[in-house]
Amino acid sequence: MSEPALSEGAAPQDNKPWDRIRELADLGGARDLGDFLDEMTRPDRVHTLGRLDADTRATVLSLLKPEDAASLLGEMPGAQVVRTLEVLPPGISAQILSSFRSNVRAVLLTQLSEPACEAIQSHLPADMAAQTEVQLGYAPSTAGQLMLTEYVAVPEEARTEEVVRNLRENAERYAAYLVQYVYVVNSTGQLRGVLPLRDLMLDPGWRPVGELMIPAPLAVAADSPLDDLRDVFASHTYRAMPVVEKDGRLVGILLREAVQRARAEAAEADTLKARGIVGGEELRTMP
């Protein structure tokens, strides 16, 4: 593995990168630490961070900006991520998890110990904590726990020009969303239809979205198990589907890739059990 050149005054060239990271973490040099990590390739970062104990990894992450720490965690095996989040102060773990999408955040929290999960949730922003609490209430590997809670929903009486203006005014917020469709709901939040973004943008602007939407779209129940989700996506080419409660209320969207990953992890777990291997989580990547 190639090692990046060190700046003037840094440790000798024969110093291992994980030793250098320990030195920078002990010195509390967030900028130097970030620069050093940026100079490394992704495989080298993964290997180097894997050589650190959980406490040192936690120190490294606590020195970085939350979004940078989240990016770094996203490159690490899942088991290392979980152990690191449990070692970090709950407030810092919450800041880092806030940078992840809702489905990843929910899955990670389910893998933490109950005390750590509760402590971290208590430090999440109120609206995010409420959303996460809902997701954690669903059984593992169901649509409700695998779904994204970031989506755009509009009332069916809203005019297209109003929806377009809202998207533009909140562009920074929606930039992180997977916006291909606008979901149309009634006054009680029940899913009424979907509106492709292209159709929305090309409309003159005066029509209510209820007249332009595709009515009664295919949706999956929030409590649908993984096998049912596999069958639904196998029968349709959709990249994502809306997720609804029993009363038809829209609660999220489910990505095909989330189902594929959950299936792969379930198959891996079955294979390991068949071979008599209890662990194996060290080899898994982030969700």
N, C-alpha and C positions, 0 to 999 in steps of 0.2 A: 504494500500500500504506500503510495507516495504521500509525503508529508509537506504541507505548505511552508514556504519560507517564512521565517520569523522576523519581526521588525527589530530595529537596532535596540540593543539592551535586553532582548528577549533571551529565553533559555537556549542553551547550545542546540545544534542541529540534531544531535543524537537523542535529545529529549523526546519521549513519546508524546503524541498529541494529547492523550488523556492526562498525562502529567502536567502539561502546559495549561490545560483547562482547569485542573485543580488549583494551580498557582494563580491563575487569573481570577478564579472564583474566590480564593482566599483573600486576594487583594481587593475584591469588590469592584473591579474595573469592568463595568457593564459594556462600555463602548469597545474596549479592547477585546473583551470576550465575544461580543457580537461580530466584530470584524474577523476574529480568528475563525469562528464557526462559518462565516460566509465564504471564507477562502477555501474551505474544504468541499469536496464533492459529497453528494448525498450518501453514497455507500460508506465513505470514510466517516461521516458524521454519525451514522447509525452504528458503525463498528466502535467508534471512539466512545460514544455515550453509553454503549453497552458495557464498556470496561469500567465505568464509574459505578459506585454504589448508589443506592437510592437517595441517600442523604446528600451526596455531592450533586447528583442530577437535580435534586430539588433546589439546591443553592444556585446552580447555574440558571435554572428557569426563573427563579425569583428575582434575578438580576436583570432579566430581559423584559422588554415590553410584552404585555399579555398576548398580543397578536403574534409576536415573534416566537414567544414560548409555545403558543398553540401550533404554529407551523413546525417547530422543532419536534413537538410531541407527535405530530402527524406522521413523522418519518420513522418513529420507533415502534418496536413490537408491542402489541397490546398489553402484555403482562407487565412490561417495564413502565408503560404509561400508568397503569392502575397503581402500581407500587409507588411511583413518584407522586401521583396526586394524593395518595394517602399520607405521605410524609410531609408534603407542603402544608403551610398554614392554610386553613379552609378558605380564608379570604382570597389568597393568591390563586388557589385551585379554582375558585369560583370565577375569578377574572379571566383565567385561561379558558375555562370551559365556555364562558360567554362568547368566545370567538369561534366556537364550533357550531355547525348546524345542529338543529334541534334533535334530529335522529341520532347523530353521533353522540351528542351530550347525554341523551337518555340511555343509550346502550352502555356508555362508560360508567354512568352512575349506578347502573344495576350490577356492575362488576365490583364495585367498592364495598367495603364493610358497611354495615348499617349505620354505625356511629359516624363514619367519615361521610357517607352519603347525606345524612341529615345535616351535618355541620356545614358541608359545602352548599347545600340547597338553601340554608338559612342566610347565606351571603350572596346569593344570586339576586339580580333585580327582581322586583315583585312580580312583574308580568311574566318574566322568564321562569321564575320559580313556580308560578301557577301552572304554566304550560307543561313544565317538566313533571310536576306532580301528577297531572292528568295522564301523561305518557307512562309514568311508572306504575300507574294503576292497572294497566293492561298486562296480560300474561306475556311472558317472553316469546319473541318471534311471532307475535301477532301484528296485524297491520297497525294497530294503535301504538305499539311501541316502536315500530320501524318507520313510522311516517314522519314527514316533515310538517312542522306547524307554521312554517313561513310560506305563505301563499297570498294571493290577492283575491279578495271576495268583495263583490259590490252588490247593492240591492237591485232587484230586477227593474225598478222604475227609474234608475239613474240613466241619464242621457249619456251617449257615447262621448260627447265633448267634455262632460264632467269627469268621466273616468280617465280620459286621456290627460286632462289637466292634472288630476290627482297623481297619475303616474309620473308626469314630468316634475311636479313640485316635490315629490318624494323619491326622485331618481336615485339619490345616494342610498336610501334605505332599501329600495327594491333591487339595487344592483347586485346584492348578494342572493336574491331570490332566483329560483329557476322559473322565470316568467315566460311561459309559452301560451298559457291560457289564463283568462280572467274567469273566475268562478262566480256564478250568479246565484244569489240566495234570496229567500223571501224575508219577511220581517222577523221571523223566528229563527233564522239561520239555516233553514232547510235548503238543501241543494236543489236548484231548479234547472240549471243548465250550465254550459261552458261556452266561452266565447274566445275563439282563436285570436291571438294578438294582432295578426295580420288583418283580419276582418274588422277588428276594432279601429285600427289606425286608418283604414281606407273608407270608413263610413263618413258621410257628410257631417255627422255630429249631433243632429237633432233628435234621432230616434232613441227610445228607451232600449237598454241592452236586452230586456226581456223579449223584444221583437226580433232581435238579431241573433240571439244565442242559439246553440244547439240544445234542444230540450231533452230532459230525462237522460243524461249521460250515464254510461256504465260506471258504477262505483263499487267499492268493496267495503264490507262491514268492518268496523274497527276491531272487532274480536275475531276476525277471520284468522285461522291458523296458517302456518307456513305452507302446508301441503295444498290448501285451497288457493292460496295466493300464487303458488307455482302454476297451478292449473289455469288460473285466470290469465296470467301473463303469457302462458304457452299458447292460449287460444286467441290472443289479440297482440297486435304489434305496438300498442301504446308504450311510450316511454314512462308515463306516469298515470296514475288513476286517483281520483278523489276518494277520500276515506270518510265514511259517514257513520253516525251512531244509529241505533235501532229506529229512532224517530226520524231519520233522514237528515239530521243536522250535520253540516259539514264540519269536520274537525281537523283535517289535514290532507296531505297528498302523499302517495306512496310511489317511490321510484322503482323501476324495474331493477336497477343495479342494487338497491337495498335488499330486494328479495333474492337476487342471485348470490349476493355475498352471504346472506343468512343461510341459504341452502348449502353453499360451499363449506361454511363453518360447521354446519350440522353433519354433513357427509364426512368431514375431516374427523370430527369427534367420534362418529360411529366407527370409522376405520381404526382410530387409535384404541378404542375400547376393544374392538375385535382382536387387536394385536396385543392386548393386555397392557397398554400404556395409559396410565391414568392422566398424566399431565399433557404436555404438548403445546400449552399455551404460549410458551416462549417463542414459538415459530410463527405465531399469528401476527398479522399486521394490524394497524388501526382500522376500525370500521369506517 
